[in-house]
Amino acid sequence: ASWDFLIKNITARGFKKEEIERTGLAIKSEDRSSWYDRFRNRIMFPINDASGRVIGFGGRIFSDKQQATSDKGDAKEAKYINSPQTAIYDKSAVLYGFDKAKQEIRTKNQVVLVEGYMDCIMSHQAGLKNTVAVSGTALTGPQAKKLKRLCDTMVASFDADAAGESATRRSLEVGARLEFDRKIAAVPSGKDPADTVAKSPELWLSAVAEAKPAVEYFFEKTFREKNPNNINGKKEISALLLPWVAELSNEVEKAHWVSELASR
């Protein structure tokens, strides 16, 4: 919990505080007179490049008490903080766990895409070693290109909340542009893959094995939630599903889903 424990240790090894700041491990005070540690009292997740070299970090609070709200109602500490953009760390290009997963991704011709560090770690622990995490954001173009060089199938599974579904949609849109075979693994228990593995690794393994094609998944979900028997329901369903159909690259597949939508 010290404000400068890391800085003292690194400077004792001969590094300058300005150098530590450029790595993202230290932050300069507002008056520019001193530095303090960026990461304090957190569980640390080293982030590696494709060769396994540490290039950044993520840090999670130990307990929700650290995230208690102040008198103004805002959170005192963010649940996660990450290294900033540096000369060696570009968040938009790096996938957490990629160095450990790349060989399995190539072998299986499939990547399992999850949202957070623990989702990735627990998925590997369950035996799915072709899992990588986007670290709390949607998949980016550079990340997708890196994966496309290794595989053709993308199985996405983000948190089962509104933000998670939005990130899933954006990630799958990026995947469509590179003509991935896109699937969705529905989280069967809890709110994320890590919760599911903690409850039962077999549940998570089954969810990935039974992942449905993205368009099929959203067709089923939308028709469960909307009423196709009145005009407003029809309009809502069409507005939600037609963009998914439109981005399909295969004309036969696209025609199938247009016909399915009209039929339903």
Secondary structure, DSSP 8 states (H G I E B T S, - for coil): --SSHHHHHHHTTT--HHHHHHTTSEEE-TTSS-EEES--SEEEEEEE-TTS-EEEEEEEESSGGGG-B-TTS-BSS-SEEE----SS--TTT--BTHHHHHHHHHHHTEEEEESSHHHHHHHHHHT-TTEEE-SSS---HHHHHHHHTT-SEEEEE--SSHHHHHHHHHHHHHHHHTT-EEEE----SSSSHHHHHHH-HHHHHHHHHT-EEHHHHHHHHHHHHS-TTSHHHHHHHHHHHHHHHHT-S-HHHHHHHHHHHHH-
